[in-house]
Amino acid sequence: MNRLLSLTLLLMVPFNFVSASSLTISGISSGGFMASQMATIYSDQFAGVATVAGGVYYCAENEFQKNIKNFGVASYLSYGVDTRTVTKTFDVKSLLKSKQLPVDTSQFVGPLAINPIYQSVGVCMGHPEGAHQAANLFNGVNLPMDLNFMTEFESKGLIAPIVNISKQRVLVYQGEDDQVVHLPMADKLKEFYTRMGVLPEALKVVTKPGNHNFPTDKEDGIDCGKTGVPYIASCKLDLAGEILTQVLNRPLKRGTMKAENLHQVEQKSAPPSIASYGYLYATPACIENPATCDLHVALHGCQMSDDFDEDFQKYYQRKVLFTRSLGVFSYELLSKEKKMGALAFASRAGYAEYAEVDANRLMIYFPQTRIGTDNYPANPNGCWDWYGWTGSEYATNKGAESSWLIKQIQKVKANPKMMLSQPKK
């Protein structure tokens, strides 16, 4: 879609956009991809969106399901030396010197083209300059993205009228040293929203030194140049505040988080990838009078849900390494869910401090994913589905997670009091 088409649609399509003081969304990593996904599918519902180490809508396309169909479940084992998905040079001497068995070759090999995760890992994360231009991938030419699928999805009623996107307020944040989702994705997001008609004054792109993490101005996070659990970093940057100010388009005061205002929210009738509860930070004023308060949805990333068990993940990765070396698609799965209760993202990312001030008229909803045997092997880390593992319609209003999540958000926004379980102390 070109700029002229965007402007034509803006003039011709009946306007059906919600007030900019109602519903906004953001997320980190897989949550960042999911935030842009939700804000695109339901652009008539979301007035603003922010991505942190996230990515452009439908970046993974339908390659996951196509590869499963064409090559079978064993294609998960398709790894090899592929310069498009490799992060380090293979050094035999270093590997032998480490004396670690089995040898972890994940830094030296990557998913091959028949692997279901190739498009998401190899392209969207590793080489985002190839997003939505697969035919010209890695040829040294950075061509405009092919976004014709947008009008196709709209015509089929799979996403809301795309004219709504032009009225959204957007923030894109990308760490310049991010080794998971690489820096060029920021340019792709800027291109996407510009071509969708978002005005320059409503589109803010921020790139700063930092790795794959959520920056804060607090001192208790991981080093800004590193990545890893809990992914909350000390970067001398209040990113949550910048996000909320940008997407809500109004000044906000910052308070101090209080444990009694962080509540558990029931998440019923959810797909297997979603936990039975989430978190809501809201003061009594908003709980009792939700119509007077905005709702912002903040989506965690992979390995950031309560279900994430780091000890099990290490065990699981060793199993996967043995599996690849034997070429047999069989390994022990997670036998039980383990509730960690870490609350790191909800309590430490910085969003809650703005919802604490009654004058801000703001609630923050933190949905939770889960990790279980029925999510293996496609999703061992509790990621949001931005790459198609739940089905080919994942990026539409018929998607398992997207269709459930929008209904859940609407329930929380309309009557949070009815959704509360118990405060998480």
N, C-alpha and C positions, 0 to 999 in steps of 0.2 A: 504494500500500500504506500502510495506516495503522499507528499504533503498536500497536493491539490485534492486528492481523494478524501483526505482527512477533513479538509475545509468544506468540501462539498457535502460530506455526511453531516457535518456540524450544522449546516444550513437546512438540510432536507429531512433529517430524522427527527421525529417528535421528541421533545426534550422530557426526560423522565428521570431526573437526578435528585438524590436526597440532599438535604441541607448539609453544608460543610461542618455543622456542629453536631453530628450524630455518631458516625461509626468510622473508625480508622483502624489500620492494621500494620504490623511490622514483624520482623523475624530475623533470626541469625542462621546462617548456613542453610540447612534444608528448610528451616523455618523462614528464611529469607526468600528462597525459591517459592515456598508455599504462600507467602504473603503476596508476592506479585501474581501468583496463580489465582488466589482467591479474589484479589482486587480487580483482576481482569475478567474472570468468569462472572463476578457479581459487581461489575462497575457501577451499577445503579444503586448499590447498597453502600459501597465504601467511598468516602470522600477523600481519603488520603492513604498512602502506602509508603513504607520505608523498608529497604533491604540492607542487611548487614552481612557481607560475604555471601550474598544470595545471587540470584541470576534471573535472566530474562524468561518470560512466560513461554511454556511449551518447548524449552530448549532441548529436552531429551526426546521430543517428538513421540513417535510410537515404536521406537527401535527396540525397547525392552521386550514387548509382546511379540514383535515380528521375529526377533531372534529366538525366543522360546519356541515359537511355532515352527520356524524353519530348521532349527538345529537341535531342539530338545533341551531338557534340563541339564544335560551334561555340558552344555556350552558355558555354564558357570565356571568350568575349569579351564576355559580357553585363555591362558595367559602366555605371554612370550615377550621377547625383546622387540619392543615397538617404540621407536623414538617419539611417537606421539603421546605415549602414556608413561614414559619412564622419567623418573626424577633424578636419578644418579647414574654415573658410569659404573659398569660392572667391573669389580676389582676382586679377582680370585684370591690374591694374596691376603687382602684384608679379611675376606670371609674365612679363609682357612686359619688365619691368626686368631680370629675371635673364638674359635673352638665351640661355637654354639650350634647345636643340632636340635631340630632340623634347621637348615639355613633359611633365613627369612629373605627371600628374594623380591619382596614386594616393592622395594625401592629401585630395583633393577629391571623388573619386568612389569608389564601392564596388561590390562584386558585387551585381547585381540578383537578384531572387528565383528566376529560372530558372538562375542560375549554379550549377554543381555545388558550389562552395565557399561558397555563401550561408549555409547553416545553420552551418557551422563558423566562418567569419569574421564574418559579420554578427550572428549570435546568440551562439554559445558564447564567442567572443572579444570581440566588440564590445559586445554587450548580453546578458550571461549571465543577467540577471534574467528573460529569456524562455525559458530552458532548460526543455525538456519541458513547455511550455505554449504551443505555437505559435499556437493559436487565439486566445489572449488577449495575444499579443505586443504590447508597446509601447502598451497601452491605459491605462497608468498604474496598473494593479492588479497587485500582486505576489502571484499565487496560488500555492498549493502545487504542486509538480511532479507531473505525471501519471506514476507509476512502475508502471503496470499491466503494462508490457512485462516487468518483472522476473519476475513469476510465470509469464508466458507463456514466456519463455526457459527458466525452470527446468523447467516441465512438459514441454518439448520436449527436455530434456537438453542444452541449448546452454550452460548455465552450471551450476556446482556449486550444491548447495542453499544458498539465500540465508541460511539461518539461521547459516551459518558466519561471515558478515560481522559479525554482532553480537559475535563474540569477537575481532575484529581490533583492534589498536592503531593509531591514525591520527593523523597530523600534517598539517595544511594550512597552507602558507605562501603569503602573497600580498603583493606589494609594493603599497603604497597609491597609488603613482604609476605603476603598470604601464599602459602605453599599448598593449600588445599583447593581453594577457588582462586584462580590466578587473576591478576590485576586487569587484564583486558576486558573482563566481564563488566567492569564499570562503564566502559565505552559502549558496550552492547546495550546495557540498560538505558544509558543516555540516548542512544539512537532509537531504541524502541519507544520510549516515552515522547521523544521529540516527534517521531513520525506519527504517533497517535494524537498529536496536537496539543500536548501539554506545553504551556507557555514557559519561556525561560525563567520568569520570576517565580514560577511555581515548581520548578525542578532544580533541586540542589544536589550536586554531586561532590562528595567529600572523599578524598584519598589522603591518607596520612601514613607515616611509618608504623608498621604493626603487622602482626601475623593473623592467623585465623582465630579470632577471638572477639568478644564483645567488650569494647573499651569503656572504662569508667574513670572517674577522677579520684577513686578511693585507693587506699594503700594496701588492702588485704587481698588483691587479686594476683594472678600469675603475671610474670613479666610480659610487657606489651609485645616484645619480640618473639614470644613463644606461643605455642598452642597446646591444648590438652585440657582434660577435665579439671575444673568445671567450666573452662572457657570464658571466665570472667576475668578481665585483665586490668592492671593498673597502668593507664596510658595518659593520665592527666587530661582526660577528655570526658566530659559528661555527655556521652552520646545519647542516652535515653532522653535527656532534657532537650537536646537538639532535635531529636526525632519528633517528640511530642509538640514542640514549638512549631516545627515546620508543617507537620500534617494537620494540626489544629488551627494553624495560622492565627495564633493569639499568644500574648505573653502569659507565662505561668510562674507561680511561686513554688519554691521548693521547701518541703517540710522534712520531718524525720519519721521514718517508717515505724509503725507500732504493730507488734505481733497480733494484737487482738483484732486488727482490721484485715488480716490476711486469712481468708476463709477458704474452706474446701467447697467445691461446686460439684454436684452430681453430673456425670456424663453418661446418661442412659442410652440404650439402644445403639451403642457405638459399634463400628466395625472392629474386627480383631486387633487392628493396629492402634486403637485408641484406648487409653486407660479409663477406668470407671469413675475417675474424678479429675478435676482440674483445680485451679486456684483463682480466686477473685480478690483483688485488693480494692476495698471500698469502705468509706466511712459510713456511719449510721445515716448521715444526711442523704447520701446517694442511695443507700439500701432502701430507705423509706420513700424516697422521691426520685426514682430512676429516670423519669421523663425529663428531669431538670439537669441530668448529667450526661456527658459524653461517655462512650465506651471505646476504649482502645484495646485491641487484641494483640498480645505479644507472644509470638511463637518461638519456642526454644529450638535448638538445633539437635543434630545427632549426638548421642551419648550425654544428653542433658536432661533427660526425663528421670523421674524418681526410680524407674525400673532399672536404670543402667547399673550394672554390677561390673566394676573394673576387674576384679579377680576372675570372674567368669570369662570376660572378654579375652584376657590373656590366655586362658585355657582354650577357649574357642579358636583363637588364632593359631595356636599350635596344632590343633586338630585339622584346621584348614590346610596348613602347610604340609602335613603328612598326607592329606587327601590329594593335594595337587601332585605330590611326588609319586604317589602310587597310581594316579589317574583313575581313581575309583570315587564315584560320587556318593560317599557314605561317611558320616561322622556323627558323633553323639550330639544331641541337641540339648537345649536348656530344659532341665527337668522341672523347674519351678520358678515362679516369678519372685523376685526379691525386692521388696520396697525399701529403698535407701533413705527416703525422706530428706534428701539433701536440700531441697528448696532453693538451691543456689541462684537459679535464674530469676525466680519470682522475688526473692528477698535481697539480691545483691546487684542486679543489673542497673537499678536506679529508677525504674518506672514508678515503683510504689511511692517514692518520696513526693512525687507530684500529685498522686491521687490522695495523699494524706491531707492536703490543703483544701478545705471545703470551698473556698472561693474559686478554686480551679474547676469545680463541677466535673469531676473525672473519675471513672472507674477503669481498672486494668484487669482484663481477663487473660489468664495464662492456661490455655489448654494443655493437656498432658497426653503423650503417646505411651505405649507400653511395649515391652519386649517379651515374647513368648515363643514357644515351639512353632506355632502356626505362622510366625512371621519369618522363619528361616527357610532357605538361606538368603532370600532376597533382601531382608531388612533386619540384620542382627543388631543394629545400633539405635533402634527407636527413632528413625528418621521420618519426616513427613514425606508423603508420596508426591514428589515432583518429577519422578522418572518413570512411572507407569507400572510398578510392580503389582498394584491392586487391580489393574485392568486397563484396557485400551482407552477407556473414557475418563481416565483419572483427571485430565485437565479440563473437564467440562462440568456442567451442572448435573451430570449423571454419574460423576465419579464417586466412589465409595466414601472417601474422606471429605471431599469438597461438599457434597450434598448434605452429609451429616453435620459438618462443621458450621455451615451457614445457618442451619436450623437451630443448632445449639447456641450460636452467638445471638440469634434473635431472641431466644428464650431468656438468656442471661440479661440482655439489654432491657427487655420488656418487664421482667419481674425477677430480679436477682434474689429477692428474699425467698421465693419459692424454690430456688435452685440450690440454696446453701445447705451444706452438710454440717460441718462443725469447724470452728476456728482452728488453724494449725499453729500450735504454740511452738 
